[in-house]
């Protein structure tokens, strides 16, 4: 029996290479097959549709500035998230602490929540936004503020005042330098910005370098970076670009279709007639753009061309639906409409839960707390005795109308229960707890209040009277017997 020979290292390496080449060839054949089936070839969908391969900050800003739907895409989440201002508390005591009073004064004097909502929105146009703090230290914006070191730590006991707040999107606040020390907690974060301020004409032309200690860096939808977020328009940029084409094209369609075109034709047999093209063009222009309502055509006939006009409504709605799906926002909320009441209530409930997560997992820890921490570090706010909390209103809490509707339904249920004489089947306490959903304490409190008012439950006296009548009837029957 022949013995199996072991492969040498060179033979094994060669076999591995051949196997890798074989796998590569198979994968190449599959890719070519898929390309043929999908008819990809050299087609570039972005180029064919006019989509940019790489979207610049300026393009995002232009889309936000010029297209109302793009503005809504960027602003809908911040607008809905800040529908109710949060409350910053240090303790649960009713009396205001020194820190809470200072916060109230800061919110009142500098309209703080307004600026934080603005930077929340503006930061979503590009990859980040900047909130500039105007500090009263008399130094240049390019110089660091005293009281904080390059690691972001408090130094000494600074006592600064806040003079103003300013908001800048990425297009007006480029990063000039970043922290390169890997041992610094701020590693990779900006150390300086180049901010464009508006001149007397409102144009962003006056550029200044600003030190990071005077800025709060805000970035939404972060992935692998703590400095750069994802622009809110990015996932929908192609759809927004399509909407520009649809809406612009529909406007042009109605502009041209509202006035039908003209076909100028020669009479049969006069094909060789000499036509004064310039004079004809002048007449047509006078007819189209002026008050002239006739055409003087010798040897020619003018025929009206039937316009081709179609409604863009369905195309627009389809794109809006695609945008809403990509954003995870109900279409009616994106559009700002009230329709389909029952479905709308369900949508609102789910959307409010998402807003609650955004408030508690992004706005509070990534927008409000860093801002307040910087205020405390610079002495703009006093040091709190305890860790302050940021409390948001319950977005799903019932409105006054909801409360009135529920009170009406409960009252009607109680009236029907009291008039149906079914207390022997469902005693009052069980009805309150198991049917109305009250707690046992609430049910017992209502029963006690009724007893205190009437001395007994309304049906108890009636039961006694019925029992006594039956007893008298039995006595009469016994006497007759």
DRENNUSE-181839 format. One record per residue (C-alpha): residue in one letter; x, y, z. Coordinates in steps of 0.1 Angstrom, whole numbers, padded with zeros to 4 digits, always signed. Example, Ala and Ser with C-alpha at 12.3 -4.5 7.8 and 13.67 -1.06 7.14 Angstrom:
// residues 2
A+0123-0045+0078;S+0137-0011+0071;
END
This chain:
// residues 481
X+0000+0000+0000;X+0014+0033-0010;X+0021+0058+0017;X+0007+0094+0014;X+0034+0120+0009;X+0032+0151+0031;X+0032+0184+0012;X+0062+0207+0014;X+0057+0243+0027;X+0063+0256-0008;X+0036+0233-0022;X+0012+0243+0005;X+0018+0281-0002;X+0013+0275-0039;X-0020+0256-0033;X-0032+0284-0010;X-0024+0310-0037;X-0042+0289-0063;X-0073+0286-0040;X-0073+0324-0034;X-0071+0331-0071;X-0099+0306-0078;X-0122+0322-0052;X-0113+0357-0066;X-0122+0345-0101;X-0155+0331-0090;X-0163+0364-0072;X-0154+0384-0102;X-0177+0362-0124;X-0205+0367-0099;X-0200+0405-0099;X-0200+0406-0137;X-0232+0385-0137;X-0250+0407-0112;X-0239+0438-0131;X-0253+0424-0163;X-0286+0414-0146;X-0290+0448-0130;X-0278+0466-0161;X-0253+0486-0141;X-0224+0487-0164;X-0209+0522-0166;X-0241+0539-0154;X-0237+0565-0127;X-0271+0571-0111;X-0259+0602-0093;X-0246+0617-0125;X-0277+0607-0144;X-0300+0623-0118;X-0278+0653-0111;X-0270+0642-0075;X-0237+0654-0061;X-0213+0625-0052;X-0200+0645-0022;X-0222+0671-0006;X-0204+0701+0007;X-0212+0723+0037;X-0221+0751+0014;X-0246+0729-0005;X-0263+0719+0027;X-0265+0755+0037;X-0279+0766+0003;X-0305+0738+0004;X-0316+0749+0039;X-0317+0786+0030;X-0336+0782-0003;X-0359+0751+0001;X-0387+0753+0026;X-0390+0715+0029;X-0353+0712+0036;X-0357+0738+0063;X-0385+0717+0078;X-0364+0685+0076;X-0336+0702+0097;X-0359+0720+0121;X-0388+0696+0128;X-0370+0676+0156;X-0356+0706+0174;X-0389+0724+0171;X-0409+0696+0185;X-0383+0687+0211;X-0383+0722+0225;X-0421+0726+0224;X-0420+0729+0262;X-0390+0744+0280;X-0372+0721+0305;X-0368+0728+0342;X-0334+0728+0359;X-0336+0718+0395;X-0311+0712+0423;X-0334+0698+0450;X-0370+0688+0453;X-0377+0715+0480;X-0402+0742+0471;X-0379+0770+0481;X-0355+0780+0453;X-0318+0775+0460;X-0291+0800+0450;X-0283+0779+0419;X-0319+0776+0408;X-0325+0814+0412;X-0293+0821+0392;X-0305+0797+0364;X-0339+0814+0363;X-0322+0848+0360;X-0299+0835+0332;X-0329+0821+0313;X-0349+0853+0318;X-0321+0878+0310;X-0305+0860+0281;X-0334+0840+0267;X-0312+0809+0271;X-0337+0783+0259;X-0342+0802+0227;X-0305+0802+0219;X-0301+0765+0228;X-0330+0756+0205;X-0314+0777+0177;X-0281+0760+0181;X-0298+0726+0182;X-0314+0734+0148;X-0284+0751+0132;X-0260+0723+0142;X-0281+0699+0121;X-0276+0718+0088;X-0240+0706+0086;X-0220+0684+0109;X-0220+0707+0139;X-0229+0741+0153;X-0213+0765+0177;X-0228+0786+0206;X-0205+0816+0212;X-0204+0829+0248;X-0198+0866+0252;X-0176+0869+0283;X-0169+0902+0301;X-0132+0896+0306;X-0121+0924+0282;X-0099+0900+0261;X-0099+0892+0225;X-0120+0864+0212;X-0089+0845+0202;X-0076+0845+0238;X-0086+0818+0263;X-0109+0827+0292;X-0093+0828+0326;X-0105+0801+0350;X-0103+0771+0327;X-0072+0753+0315;X-0065+0735+0282;X-0080+0703+0296;X-0113+0719+0303;X-0108+0719+0341;X-0117+0748+0364;X-0088+0768+0377;X-0091+0791+0407;X-0124+0809+0414;X-0134+0828+0382;X-0163+0852+0385;X-0174+0861+0349;X-0206+0876+0336;X-0223+0865+0304;X-0229+0895+0280;X-0244+0878+0250;X-0250+0845+0231;X-0245+0839+0194;X-0253+0809+0172;X-0233+0798+0142;X-0238+0768+0118;X-0208+0749+0104;X-0208+0771+0072;X-0199+0802+0094;X-0177+0784+0120;X-0149+0764+0106;X-0125+0745+0128;X-0091+0762+0128;X-0071+0738+0151;X-0077+0707+0171;X-0061+0692+0203;X-0033+0668+0192;X-0022+0657+0227;X-0034+0621+0231;X-0032+0624+0269;X-0056+0654+0270;X-0093+0646+0277;X-0101+0670+0248;X-0080+0651+0223;X-0093+0656+0188;X-0117+0684+0199;X-0114+0719+0184;X-0090+0744+0201;X-0099+0773+0178;X-0126+0783+0153;X-0127+0808+0125;X-0161+0824+0128;X-0176+0847+0102;X-0196+0876+0118;X-0222+0896+0099;X-0212+0931+0088;X-0235+0961+0087;X-0253+0947+0056;X-0260+0914+0072;X-0233+0896+0051;X-0210+0870+0067;X-0177+0888+0059;X-0160+0897+0092;X-0140+0866+0101;X-0124+0863+0136;X-0105+0835+0153;X-0122+0824+0185;X-0107+0803+0213;X-0126+0771+0222;X-0131+0782+0258;X-0156+0808+0245;X-0176+0782+0225;X-0199+0753+0231;X-0195+0727+0204;X-0228+0710+0194;X-0231+0680+0171;X-0262+0659+0166;X-0265+0623+0152;X-0229+0614+0161;X-0215+0581+0149;X-0178+0574+0152;X-0168+0611+0159;X-0175+0633+0189;X-0168+0664+0169;X-0187+0658+0136;X-0223+0647+0135;X-0244+0636+0105;X-0263+0664+0087;X-0300+0659+0090;X-0305+0664+0053;X-0278+0638+0043;X-0301+0608+0042;X-0327+0627+0023;X-0306+0650+0001;X-0314+0632-0031;X-0351+0633-0023;X-0349+0670-0015;X-0330+0675-0048;X-0358+0657-0067;X-0384+0679-0050;X-0366+0709-0063;X-0368+0694-0098;X-0405+0684-0094;X-0416+0718-0080;X-0395+0738-0103;X-0405+0718-0133;X-0442+0720-0124;X-0439+0758-0121;X-0423+0760-0155;X-0449+0736-0169;X-0478+0757-0157;X-0460+0789-0168;X-0456+0776-0203;X-0488+0755-0204;X-0509+0784-0193;X-0502+0801-0226;X-0504+0775-0254;X-0477+0775-0280;X-0482+0785-0317;X-0475+0766-0348;X-0469+0790-0378;X-0476+0771-0410;X-0476+0781-0447;X-0506+0776-0468;X-0506+0744-0490;X-0487+0750-0522;X-0469+0781-0508;X-0440+0762-0492;X-0415+0783-0512;X-0429+0817-0500;X-0403+0841-0486;X-0410+0847-0449;X-0398+0877-0430;X-0387+0858-0399;X-0377+0889-0379;X-0411+0906-0385;X-0429+0874-0376;X-0410+0870-0344;X-0417+0906-0335;X-0455+0900-0339;X-0454+0868-0319;X-0436+0885-0290;X-0460+0914-0291;X-0489+0889-0289;X-0473+0869-0261;X-0459+0896-0239;X-0480+0927-0248;X-0516+0937-0251;X-0519+0928-0288;X-0545+0902-0294;X-0541+0895-0331;X-0515+0882-0356;X-0513+0897-0391;X-0500+0867-0411;X-0499+0869-0449;X-0498+0835-0465;X-0494+0819-0431;X-0517+0801-0406;X-0513+0802-0368;X-0525+0771-0350;X-0526+0767-0312;X-0506+0738-0297;X-0524+0719-0270;X-0504+0722-0237;X-0494+0691-0217;X-0501+0699-0180;X-0501+0673-0152;X-0505+0676-0115;X-0473+0672-0094;X-0493+0665-0062;X-0488+0627-0062;X-0451+0629-0070;X-0446+0655-0043;X-0465+0634-0017;X-0445+0603-0026;X-0412+0621-0020;X-0425+0636+0012;X-0435+0601+0024;X-0400+0588+0015;X-0384+0617+0035;X-0407+0611+0065;X-0399+0573+0065;X-0362+0580+0064;X-0365+0605+0093;X-0388+0583+0113;X-0413+0612+0116;X-0450+0607+0109;X-0459+0624+0076;X-0486+0645+0091;X-0462+0659+0116;X-0435+0666+0090;X-0462+0684+0069;X-0477+0701+0100;X-0512+0689+0093;X-0540+0674+0114;X-0557+0644+0096;X-0568+0609+0103;X-0575+0616+0140;X-0573+0580+0154;X-0541+0572+0134;X-0528+0606+0142;X-0531+0601+0179;X-0512+0568+0176;X-0485+0585+0155;X-0482+0613+0180;X-0479+0589+0209;X-0451+0570+0192;X-0434+0602+0180;X-0436+0618+0215;X-0418+0588+0229;X-0390+0594+0203;X-0389+0631+0213;X-0387+0620+0249;X-0356+0599+0242;X-0341+0627+0222;X-0346+0651+0251;X-0332+0628+0277;X-0304+0611+0257;X-0292+0640+0235;X-0304+0675+0244;X-0300+0671+0282;X-0266+0654+0283;X-0251+0668+0250;X-0265+0703+0248;X-0278+0717+0281;X-0254+0700+0306;X-0222+0710+0287;X-0235+0746+0285;X-0243+0747+0322;X-0211+0730+0332;X-0192+0757+0313;X-0213+0784+0330;X-0204+0769+0364;X-0167+0766+0355;X-0165+0802+0344;X-0184+0814+0375;X-0214+0826+0354;X-0235+0803+0376;X-0227+0794+0412;X-0215+0759+0420;X-0246+0738+0429;X-0245+0719+0462;X-0259+0688+0445;X-0259+0675+0409;X-0286+0695+0391;X-0313+0677+0372;X-0329+0686+0338;X-0366+0678+0338;X-0389+0678+0308;X-0426+0679+0307;X-0444+0646+0298;X-0453+0651+0261;X-0480+0624+0264;X-0497+0640+0294;X-0534+0647+0288;X-0544+0681+0277;X-0572+0701+0293;X-0595+0689+0265;X-0585+0653+0272;X-0591+0657+0309;X-0625+0672+0303;X-0634+0643+0279;X-0623+0617+0305;X-0642+0635+0333;X-0674+0635+0311;X-0671+0598+0303;X-0665+0589+0340;X-0695+0610+0351;X-0717+0593+0326;X-0705+0559+0337;X-0712+0567+0373;X-0746+0580+0365;X-0756+0549+0346;X-0742+0527+0373;X-0761+0545+0400;X-0793+0544+0380;X-0790+0507+0369;X-0795+0493+0404;X-0767+0467+0399;X-0749+0472+0432;X-0757+0436+0442;X-0740+0423+0411;X-0710+0448+0412;X-0705+0465+0446;X-0694+0501+0444;X-0658+0495+0454;X-0653+0467+0428;X-0669+0490+0401;X-0645+0518+0410;X-0614+0496+0410;X-0621+0470+0383;X-0642+0490+0358;X-0631+0526+0362;X-0595+0516+0370;X-0593+0536+0402;X-0570+0526+0430;X-0585+0510+0461;X-0577+0541+0481;X-0595+0563+0456;X-0626+0541+0457;X-0627+0539+0495;X-0623+0577+0497;X-0653+0582+0474;X-0674+0558+0494;X-0664+0574+0527;X-0673+0609+0512;X-0708+0596+0502;X-0714+0581+0536;X-0703+0612+0554;X-0726+0633+0532;X-0757+0611+0533;X-0751+0589+0563;X-0752+0558+0541;X-0748+0548+0504;X-0779+0558+0484;X-0790+0522+0477;X-0787+0509+0513;X-0819+0526+0525;X-0838+0513+0495;X-0826+0477+0502;X-0839+0480+0538;X-0873+0492+0526;X-0877+0464+0501;X-0868+0439+0527;X-0893+0453+0552;X-0921+0452+0525;X-0914+0416+0517;X-0914+0408+0554;X-0949+0424+0558;X-0962+0405+0529;X-0950+0372+0544;X-0966+0381+0577;X-0999+0388+0559;X-0998+0355+0542;X-0992+0337+0574;X-1022+0355+0591;X-1045+0345+0562;X-1033+0309+0565;
END
